[in-house]
Amino acid sequence: MAGLRYAAAQSASVPLDIAANVKRHLAFIDAASEAGVQLLVFPELSLSGYELPGMAACALKADDDRLAPLRERAACANMTVVVGAPLANAGALPGIGAITLHPDGRTSVYRKHFLHAGEEQHVTAGSAISQLHDVRGTKVALAICADTGQQQHAHAAAVAGAELYVAGSLISAGGYDKDTGQLAGYAKLFGMGVLMANHAHASGGYESAGRSAIWACGGELVIAAPGPGEMLAIADDNGGRIVALA
């Protein structure tokens, strides 16, 4: 990951309001660009909130016009941006997705592979266990929340050559120690950096712990947000820092 500056966007989501959330995402991209960030990762379902029963009504496609401002801003900032979104799925339930907006204007999609209990009532699991991107010479693997609860997911990323494992999540205070303990363990076991982007506030009836975090290869904590609230957790070769958003 030499030379890469990357960040977790601890953002809040307006329930099922794609337009409002796109606008807020743009503010995060601008703040990240000002800080020199090259890879920015948002929480699970950041563009809709964790609103499972209403996801189908606002599900997106990779080339959706509603994403155009984000594609343009990512290209302008020369930044790779990973957003959380409900994904349209023809003839089936929508998916929980991570949409990657590449600096060259390309868009790619990863669907959550391992679902939380009960999610299957509202969404369809993705078939691919992982997705890898080259971000300025660093191999980055994507995960979404419950994916990280299965060691085989992180193992598949490591086998594919991942140097950085990034997850958009919604983690409550009650589950935080267990979930982040697993993530730190993957950093140590598989020798790859790990990033977790959590929601800034409650979403879908779940109270987020905030505390988005980044671990170095070997499992050492680089930086963690101090709690809930909108902010960036940024890391690079020199360590980490927090940038609060107004």
Solvent accessible surface area in square Angstrom, and as a share of the most:
residue,aa,sasa,rsa
1,M,50,0.22
2,A,94,0.73
3,G,57,0.55
4,L,2,0.01
5,R,75,0.27
6,Y,11,0.04
7,A,0,0.00
8,A,0,0.00
9,A,0,0.00
10,Q,1,0.00
11,S,0,0.00
12,A,28,0.22
13,S,20,0.13
14,V,73,0.42
15,P,85,0.53
16,L,73,0.36
17,D,55,0.28
18,I,9,0.05
19,A,78,0.61
20,A,37,0.29
21,N,1,0.01
22,V,9,0.05
23,K,155,0.65
24,R,67,0.25
25,H,1,0.00
26,L,26,0.13
27,A,35,0.27
28,F,0,0.00
29,I,0,0.00
30,D,66,0.34
31,A,23,0.18
32,A,0,0.00
33,S,47,0.31
34,E,159,0.72
35,A,13,0.10
36,G,36,0.35
37,V,5,0.03
38,Q,37,0.17
39,L,1,0.01
40,L,0,0.00
41,V,2,0.01
42,F,3,0.01
43,P,1,0.00
44,E,3,0.01
45,L,0,0.00
46,S,0,0.00
47,L,0,0.00
48,S,0,0.00
49,G,1,0.01
50,Y,20,0.07
51,E,35,0.16
52,L,22,0.11
53,P,114,0.71
54,G,18,0.18
55,M,1,0.00
56,A,71,0.55
57,A,99,0.77
58,C,11,0.07
59,A,19,0.15
60,L,1,0.00
61,K,130,0.55
62,A,34,0.27
63,D,106,0.55
64,D,26,0.13
65,D,121,0.63
66,R,101,0.37
67,L,0,0.00
68,A,30,0.23
69,P,53,0.33
70,L,0,0.00
71,R,46,0.17
72,E,116,0.52
73,R,79,0.29
74,A,0,0.00
75,A,44,0.34
76,C,111,0.67
77,A,27,0.21
78,N,80,0.41
79,M,0,0.00
80,T,6,0.04
81,V,0,0.00
82,V,7,0.04
83,V,1,0.00
84,G,3,0.03
85,A,0,0.00
86,P,0,0.00
87,L,2,0.01
88,A,33,0.25
89,N,47,0.24
90,A,106,0.82
91,G,92,0.89
92,A,59,0.45
93,L,81,0.40
94,P,8,0.05
95,G,0,0.00
96,I,1,0.00
97,G,1,0.01
98,A,7,0.05
99,I,0,0.00
100,T,0,0.00
101,L,1,0.00
102,H,11,0.05
103,P,42,0.26
104,D,100,0.52
105,G,39,0.38
106,R,138,0.50
107,T,39,0.23
108,S,27,0.17
109,V,34,0.20
110,Y,4,0.01
111,R,89,0.33
112,K,1,0.00
113,H,47,0.21
114,F,42,0.17
115,L,46,0.23
116,H,75,0.34
117,A,109,0.84
118,G,26,0.25
119,E,2,0.01
120,E,100,0.45
121,Q,130,0.58
122,H,56,0.25
123,V,3,0.02
124,T,52,0.30
125,A,44,0.34
126,G,6,0.05
127,S,112,0.73
128,A,57,0.44
129,I,55,0.28
130,S,26,0.17
131,Q,43,0.19
132,L,61,0.30
133,H,23,0.10
134,D,99,0.51
135,V,5,0.03
136,R,118,0.43
137,G,58,0.56
138,T,3,0.02
139,K,91,0.39
140,V,2,0.01
141,A,0,0.00
142,L,2,0.01
143,A,3,0.02
144,I,4,0.02
145,C,11,0.06
146,A,14,0.11
147,D,0,0.00
148,T,12,0.07
149,G,35,0.34
150,Q,76,0.34
151,Q,99,0.44
152,Q,104,0.46
153,H,0,0.00
154,A,0,0.00
155,H,90,0.40
156,A,27,0.21
157,A,0,0.00
158,A,26,0.20
159,V,110,0.63
160,A,56,0.43
161,G,29,0.28
162,A,10,0.08
163,E,62,0.28
164,L,0,0.00
165,Y,0,0.00
166,V,1,0.01
167,A,0,0.00
168,G,7,0.07
169,S,2,0.01
170,L,21,0.10
171,I,8,0.04
172,S,43,0.28
173,A,76,0.59
174,G,81,0.78
175,G,24,0.23
176,Y,11,0.04
177,D,109,0.56
178,K,148,0.63
179,D,43,0.22
180,T,14,0.08
181,G,44,0.43
182,Q,58,0.26
183,L,1,0.01
184,A,25,0.19
185,G,33,0.31
186,Y,9,0.03
187,A,0,0.00
188,K,149,0.63
189,L,109,0.54
190,F,43,0.18
191,G,46,0.44
192,M,1,0.00
193,G,0,0.00
194,V,0,0.00
195,L,0,0.00
196,M,0,0.00
197,A,0,0.00
198,N,0,0.00
199,H,1,0.00
200,A,0,0.00
201,H,91,0.41
202,A,52,0.41
203,S,7,0.05
204,G,29,0.28
205,G,82,0.79
206,Y,121,0.46
207,E,120,0.54
208,S,4,0.02
209,A,8,0.06
210,G,0,0.00
211,R,92,0.34
212,S,0,0.00
213,A,0,0.00
214,I,0,0.00
215,W,14,0.05
216,A,30,0.23
217,C,68,0.41
218,G,43,0.41
219,G,18,0.18
220,E,128,0.57
221,L,92,0.46
222,V,43,0.25
223,I,31,0.16
224,A,33,0.26
225,A,3,0.02
226,P,110,0.69
227,G,10,0.10
228,P,79,0.50
229,G,16,0.15
230,E,35,0.16
231,M,19,0.08
232,L,0,0.00
233,A,1,0.01
234,I,3,0.02
235,A,1,0.01
236,D,34,0.18
237,D,97,0.50
238,N,144,0.74
239,G,29,0.28
240,G,33,0.32
241,R,114,0.42
242,I,59,0.30
243,V,39,0.22
244,A,80,0.62
245,L,27,0.13
246,A,132,1.03
